[in-house]
Amino acid sequence: MLAGLRSPFSINLIKQVQLVRQEPTKALMFLGRAVKGTKLKTEAMELLGKLARTIKVLNSVVHQKQVIADSSGQAATVWDWGGQPGKDSGKEYSRLFKEIMGALK
């Protein structure tokens, strides 16, 4: 199970699955739609740090950018867009995917 931290619902769902299965479920969480340099991002990272005992928390963060929001409506990916925002988002997603694959081994 992979969840971006968007709401407490994600955390509750993971804990519920672990309870029903009565075993640790391989769950990965990451911070998505974060805004650089904000107090909210700092607080979210602190919360994720506290969850690390029960849920594997990834170091990768996907920051909120307009290029990400526009991608689905344009039938494109962040790797298709030119410019620095597309390159930055592509790097963030590539880093996230590599970290996920490493955690699943």
Legacy VTK file of the C-alpha trace (Angstrom):
# vtk DataFile Version 3.0
C-alpha trace
ASCII
DATASET POLYDATA
POINTS 105 float
0.000 0.000 0.000
1.340 3.399 -0.935
-0.172 6.629 0.299
0.671 10.246 -0.050
-0.012 12.158 3.135
-3.126 14.118 2.244
-5.329 13.463 5.216
-5.550 11.433 8.407
-7.735 9.045 6.378
-4.618 7.540 4.757
-3.054 6.831 8.135
-6.258 5.373 9.566
-6.710 3.135 6.524
-3.204 1.719 6.862
-3.677 1.061 10.571
-7.034 -0.608 9.897
-5.490 -2.914 7.289
-2.728 -3.834 9.727
-5.295 -4.588 12.430
-7.489 -6.741 10.177
-4.541 -8.713 8.836
-3.036 -8.979 12.335
0.408 -8.511 10.882
2.536 -5.606 9.793
1.466 -4.584 6.311
4.074 -3.178 3.984
2.942 0.419 3.799
4.876 3.359 2.428
4.008 6.995 2.952
5.384 10.141 1.404
4.590 13.812 1.533
2.857 15.024 -1.618
1.646 18.463 -2.715
4.016 20.108 -0.258
4.920 23.779 -0.545
8.592 24.561 -0.021
9.519 26.704 2.951
6.169 26.530 4.750
5.410 25.746 8.352
2.795 23.233 7.202
5.449 21.201 5.367
7.678 21.229 8.452
4.795 20.075 10.664
3.806 17.351 8.197
7.373 16.033 8.124
7.411 15.958 11.938
4.150 13.997 11.931
5.550 11.523 9.429
8.604 11.114 11.640
6.367 10.087 14.531
4.608 7.514 12.336
7.861 5.892 11.266
7.501 3.235 13.985
4.428 1.683 12.352
4.597 2.901 8.756
7.642 3.178 6.489
8.088 6.845 5.668
9.901 7.751 2.473
12.334 10.662 2.362
11.113 11.819 -1.040
8.779 14.811 -1.174
6.681 15.858 -4.170
6.167 19.615 -4.138
3.057 21.291 -5.448
3.633 22.783 -8.889
1.303 23.989 -11.602
2.981 21.701 -14.131
1.771 18.682 -12.107
-1.772 20.033 -11.926
-1.812 20.741 -15.675
-0.399 17.376 -16.742
-3.562 15.287 -16.546
-5.674 17.868 -18.369
-3.080 18.077 -21.131
-2.667 14.288 -21.468
1.004 14.695 -20.598
3.445 13.830 -17.848
5.846 16.127 -16.059
8.631 14.617 -18.168
6.864 15.876 -21.335
6.921 19.519 -20.229
9.829 21.793 -20.944
11.144 24.377 -18.570
12.543 24.209 -15.074
9.278 23.363 -13.240
8.827 20.265 -15.423
12.431 19.193 -14.898
12.214 19.729 -11.136
8.971 17.761 -10.853
10.363 14.991 -13.040
13.369 14.687 -10.738
11.126 14.553 -7.660
8.961 11.802 -9.145
11.999 9.851 -10.365
13.526 10.051 -6.885
10.224 8.907 -5.362
9.869 5.956 -7.753
13.446 4.818 -7.097
12.883 5.015 -3.363
9.653 3.008 -3.662
11.349 0.299 -5.707
14.199 0.123 -3.193
11.752 -0.214 -0.298
9.841 -3.038 -2.013
12.909 -5.290 -2.344
LINES 1 106
105 0 1 2 3 4 5 6 7 8 9 10 11 12 13 14 15 16 17 18 19 20 21 22 23 24 25 26 27 28 29 30 31 32 33 34 35 36 37 38 39 40 41 42 43 44 45 46 47 48 49 50 51 52 53 54 55 56 57 58 59 60 61 62 63 64 65 66 67 68 69 70 71 72 73 74 75 76 77 78 79 80 81 82 83 84 85 86 87 88 89 90 91 92 93 94 95 96 97 98 99 100 101 102 103 104
